[in-house]
Amino acid sequence: MVNVLFVCLGNICRSPSAEAVFRALVEEQELSSKIHTDSAGTGAWHMGNPPDARAQQIGKTRGVFMSDLKARQVTPQDFEKFDYILAMDNSNFANLEQMKPSNYKGQLKMMLDYSDENTGEVPDPYYGDLSDYEHVFDLLGPAAAGLLADILTQNDVK
């Protein structure tokens, strides 16, 4: 089993969107029994809450569903469980770097490191409008595909 964790600040916009987009690809490839997904936030403000309604709305228009997800905070145990931990932006990446134990053997990277189309950060749409959420999903699609390709190449998954 390959375990993948997506991380943003509050775990209600970007990281659950990334998880849902990636999970849809995993399900499409019939790999759900081999790849486990989760998402978390570096902050605790929204713990237990569902993803932002705007993220769910845009996801639904793209056939990506996330109403089953609930926000949680990153824990030290995540570094024991997850093979891939993917930050949405530089600030959360820096927070994860500080939390990361020296013996962590997995991949701690930026989500857009897996995209041929975009590099850098997935911007936080929280204070924006629906077009900002659309942009996030536009960035996440190619990155999720690149991540899945990497996992299939680097791991004995199929």
Secondary structure as the mmCIF struct_conf table of DSSP 4:
data_model
#
loop_
_struct_conf.conf_type_id
_struct_conf.id
_struct_conf.beg_label_comp_id
_struct_conf.beg_label_asym_id
_struct_conf.beg_label_seq_id
_struct_conf.end_label_comp_id
_struct_conf.end_label_asym_id
_struct_conf.end_label_seq_id
STRN STRN1 VAL A 2 CYS A 8
BEND BEND1 LEU A 9 CYS A 13
HELX_RH_AL_P HELX_RH_AL_P1 ARG A 14 GLU A 28
TURN_TY1_P TURN_TY1_P1 GLN A 29 GLU A 30
TURN_TY1_P TURN_TY1_P2 SER A 32 LYS A 34
STRN STRN2 ILE A 35 GLY A 41
BEND BEND2 THR A 42 GLY A 43
TURN_TY1_P TURN_TY1_P3 TRP A 45 GLY A 48
HELX_LH_PP_P HELX_LH_PP_P1 ASN A 49 ASP A 52
HELX_RH_AL_P HELX_RH_AL_P2 ALA A 53 THR A 61
TURN_TY1_P TURN_TY1_P4 ARG A 62 GLY A 63
TURN_TY1_P TURN_TY1_P5 SER A 67 ASP A 68
STRN STRN3 GLN A 73 GLN A 73
TURN_TY1_P TURN_TY1_P6 PRO A 76 GLN A 77
HELX_RH_AL_P HELX_RH_AL_P3 ASP A 78 LYS A 81
BEND BEND3 ASP A 83 ASP A 83
STRN STRN4 TYR A 84 ALA A 87
BEND BEND4 MET A 88 ASP A 89
HELX_RH_AL_P HELX_RH_AL_P4 ASN A 90 MET A 99
TURN_TY1_P TURN_TY1_P7 SER A 102 ASN A 103
BEND BEND5 GLY A 106 GLY A 106
STRN STRN5 GLN A 107 MET A 110
HELX_RH_3T_P HELX_RH_3T_P1 MET A 111 TYR A 114
BEND BEND6 ASP A 116 GLU A 117
BEND BEND7 GLY A 120 GLY A 120
TURN_TY1_P TURN_TY1_P8 TYR A 126 TYR A 127
BEND BEND8 GLY A 128 GLY A 128
HELX_RH_AL_P HELX_RH_AL_P5 LEU A 130 GLN A 154
BEND BEND9 ASN A 155 ASN A 155
#
